[in-house]
Structures are given as C-alpha cells and as structure tokens.
C-alpha cells in the first residue's frame, strides 16, 4: 500500500492477521522491504501483523535530492509520520543495518511509540562510536564508508559492469536471483544516489545524539558479519537501560534476514511475546 506522510509517498507492505499485534520492519542498505519476505510468514504464524516500510530514498515517491534530507532526524521523523498515517499509536520495532540505526533512534527519542525494539546487525550508534575509537579492526571493517560518502565516484564504482561491485557486496544474501532482486532497483536513475545519501548525511553529532534506549530490547548479531565486529556488538549492552538480550547467530553473515530468517523470527517473537 501507499502511505502519504510529510509530503512524500511511502511504499508499505502490510500483511498478517488483521487483528494481529503490529510490528514495523525497517530495511537496510542497499535493500528494500523485500528483505523481510522470509521472516514475516513466521511472524504472522505467531499472531503478528507486519508493516514493512520502504524508507526515504527507497520509495520512489520519497526521494528528495538534497543530502541533508537524509540525516537521521529526518529518517526518524519519517517513521513517526508513517505510524501516524497508519493509525498506529505504538508498535514493536525491528530494523536491520541502516534500518537498525533508525530503529535505535526512534526507540530512544519516541519511547512512547515503541513497545519493544529488535535491532539486527548494527548496534546502538554509541557502541559503534566506541568500537571505532578503540578497535583498529572495526576501523578497517568500516573503511568502505569513505567510498560511499564520495559523490559520483561511489555510484560509478558500484554500478560499473552491470553493477558488479554492488552484486559482490550483496553476495551473502543468497543466489544470483536474490542478489538481482536488490541490485536491480539500485540501477534505476537516482536510486543508488538516494541510498548512498544516508551515508553522506551521516554526522558524528547525529550519531552521538542517540540516547540510551529504555524500551525492552534485543540485539541480534552474527559472528561472520564483515561490517560489525565483536567489540561493537558487545558494547551495545551499555546503551540499553531497559531489559536487554543479546542474540548471537554463529556462522551467519551480515545479511541476517536473508541468511537466517528462522532464528531471526524466533528472536523477534521472543522479544514481542515478553510484553505483547
């Protein structure tokens, strides 16, 4: 369905029991709401109604051109506005990758709208800041961000030769058809630039502005994540003041919703079931 909010039109995939407990799902880079497709049937079976949002830059009707339009406060305000438009006062919130960053910030700034948080792959921004300041390996893992922040050059590198580099980046999501499912939309005019603008708009001030989270929280991390190391993952606990669970998935890559939908769904259901 299409949802009008803040002068934009967002694509939202809604499914599950009509009277089910609402769960909002936020995708990461460079994917879209389809990354949850193997997760949501398990959530529906558990009585949850899912709302998978194509976020700013990914919904074609919500693709402003200015880099500043992709700052974290804008992304957070989008989520709240979409909840308002959907008539949802509170939800259980789930986010992967960049979607996790937004979810952390929504939970911190609008705890009255969030029953629980399940953050996937990316820890609380303060935990990332800690790891980048203290762990040389994390600095190396995050070195790709320097390229992503370079206008035009990043697009040329990632889209050259039928998006060969972008497809390689997505290699952990599954077979070639699944890679294409995410890579092909990024080849549409303006789509990759909009997605990369999340990185270009990122600032230390915005990341540091995310306070500790007080809502019940689960953080799901996989030990073969090439982007997020153990230092950042284990530092996450210090930034949650509410009830907290750390779920580690051994042998799984960064692309948890694609690579391990069953254990991820179990973690979400366990978190939601504690308070639903």
Residue pairs with C-beta under 8 A, 6 or more apart in sequence:
1 11
1 12
1 13
1 14
2 9
2 10
2 11
2 12
2 61
3 9
3 10
3 11
3 12
3 82
3 85
3 86
4 10
4 85
5 78
5 81
5 82
5 84
5 85
6 77
6 78
6 81
8 56
8 59
8 61
8 62
8 64
8 78
9 59
9 61
9 62
10 53
10 54
10 55
10 56
10 59
10 61
10 62
10 78
10 82
11 33
11 53
11 54
11 58
11 59
11 60
11 61
12 33
12 51
12 52
12 53
12 54
12 82
12 86
13 33
13 34
13 50
13 51
13 52
14 49
14 50
14 51
14 52
15 40
15 44
15 49
15 50
16 40
16 43
16 44
16 48
16 49
16 50
17 44
17 47
17 48
17 49
18 49
19 49
20 44
20 47
20 48
20 49
21 47
21 48
21 49
21 92
21 272
21 276
22 48
22 49
22 51
22 88
22 90
22 91
22 92
23 43
23 48
23 49
23 50
23 51
23 91
23 92
23 93
23 94
23 268
23 272
24 51
24 53
24 79
24 82
24 83
24 88
24 91
24 92
24 93
24 94
25 33
25 36
25 39
25 40
25 50
25 51
25 52
25 53
25 94
25 95
25 99
26 53
26 55
26 79
26 93
26 94
26 95
26 96
26 99
26 100
26 102
26 103
27 33
27 34
27 35
27 36
27 52
27 53
27 54
27 55
27 58
27 95
27 96
27 97
27 98
27 99
28 35
28 95
28 96
28 97
28 98
28 99
28 100
28 121
28 122
29 97
29 98
29 195
29 198
29 199
30 166
30 169
30 170
30 182
30 183
30 186
30 192
30 195
31 97
31 173
31 182
32 54
32 58
32 182
32 185
33 52
33 53
33 54
33 58
34 52
34 181
34 182
35 96
35 173
35 182
35 255
35 257
35 258
36 50
36 52
36 257
38 257
38 258
38 261
39 257
39 261
39 264
39 265
39 268
40 50
40 52
42 261
42 262
42 265
42 266
42 269
43 50
43 265
43 268
43 269
44 50
46 265
46 269
46 272
46 273
47 276
48 92
48 269
48 272
51 86
51 88
51 91
53 79
53 82
54 62
55 62
55 75
55 78
55 98
55 99
55 102
56 62
56 63
56 64
56 69
56 70
56 74
56 75
56 78
56 194
57 63
57 70
57 191
57 194
57 195
57 197
57 198
58 185
58 191
58 194
58 195
60 188
60 191
62 78
63 190
63 191
63 194
64 70
64 194
65 190
67 197
67 200
67 201
68 201
69 197
69 201
70 194
70 197
70 198
70 200
70 201
71 201
71 202
71 203
71 206
72 101
72 102
72 105
72 201
72 202
72 206
72 207
72 209
72 210
73 105
73 206
73 209
75 102
75 105
75 198
76 102
76 105
76 106
76 109
76 110
79 102
79 106
80 106
80 110
80 113
83 89
83 91
83 113
89 113
90 112
90 113
90 114
90 115
91 113
91 114
91 115
92 114
92 115
92 116
92 117
92 118
92 268
92 271
92 272
92 276
93 103
93 106
93 107
93 114
93 115
93 116
93 117
93 118
94 103
94 117
94 118
94 119
94 120
94 268
95 101
95 102
95 103
95 104
95 117
95 118
95 119
95 120
96 120
96 121
96 122
96 256
96 257
97 120
97 121
97 122
97 254
98 122
98 198
99 120
100 119
100 120
100 121
100 122
100 123
101 122
101 125
103 117
103 118
103 119
104 117
104 119
104 122
104 124
104 125
104 210
104 213
105 125
105 210
106 113
106 114
107 114
107 117
107 213
107 215
107 217
108 210
108 211
108 212
108 213
109 210
109 211
111 213
111 214
111 215
114 215
115 215
115 216
115 272
115 275
115 276
116 215
116 216
116 217
116 218
116 271
116 272
116 274
116 275
117 213
117 215
117 216
117 217
117 218
117 271
118 217
118 218
118 219
118 220
118 267
118 268
118 271
118 272
119 217
119 218
119 219
119 220
119 236
120 220
120 256
120 257
120 264
121 220
121 221
121 222
121 225
121 227
121 228
121 254
121 256
122 128
122 227
122 228
123 219
123 221
123 228
123 232
123 233
123 235
123 236
123 239
124 210
124 212
124 213
124 219
124 235
124 236
124 239
124 240
125 207
125 208
125 210
126 207
126 208
126 210
126 212
126 235
126 238
126 239
127 232
127 233
127 235
127 236
127 238
127 239
128 138
128 207
128 228
128 232
129 204
129 207
129 208
130 231
130 232
130 235
131 138
131 229
131 231
131 232
131 235
132 138
132 139
132 142
134 231
135 229
135 231
135 232
137 229
137 231
138 228
138 229
138 231
138 232
141 226
141 227
141 228
141 229
142 227
144 227
145 199
145 202
147 153
147 154
147 157
148 154
148 196
148 199
148 200
149 196
149 199
149 200
149 202
151 193
151 200
154 196
155 192
155 193
155 196
157 165
158 165
158 166
158 169
158 186
158 192
159 165
159 166
159 186
159 187
159 192
163 183
163 184
163 186
163 187
166 183
166 186
166 192
167 179
167 180
167 183
170 179
170 182
170 183
170 255
171 179
172 253
172 254
172 255
172 258
172 259
173 179
173 182
173 255
173 258
173 259
174 255
174 258
174 259
178 258
185 191
186 192
186 195
212 239
212 240
212 241
213 239
213 240
213 241
213 242
214 240
214 241
214 242
215 242
216 242
216 243
216 244
216 271
216 274
216 275
217 240
217 242
217 243
217 244
217 245
217 271
218 244
218 245
218 246
218 247
218 267
218 268
218 270
218 271
219 233
219 236
219 237
219 240
219 244
219 245
219 246
219 247
220 247
220 249
220 256
220 264
220 267
221 228
221 233
221 236
221 246
221 247
221 248
221 249
222 248
222 249
222 250
222 251
222 252
222 253
222 254
222 256
222 259
222 260
223 230
223 248
223 249
223 250
223 251
223 252
224 251
224 252
224 253
224 254
225 252
225 253
225 254
226 253
226 254
227 254
228 254
233 246
233 248
234 246
236 246
237 244
237 246
243 274
245 267
245 270
245 271
247 263
247 267
249 256
249 260
249 263
249 264
252 259
252 260
253 259
256 264
257 264
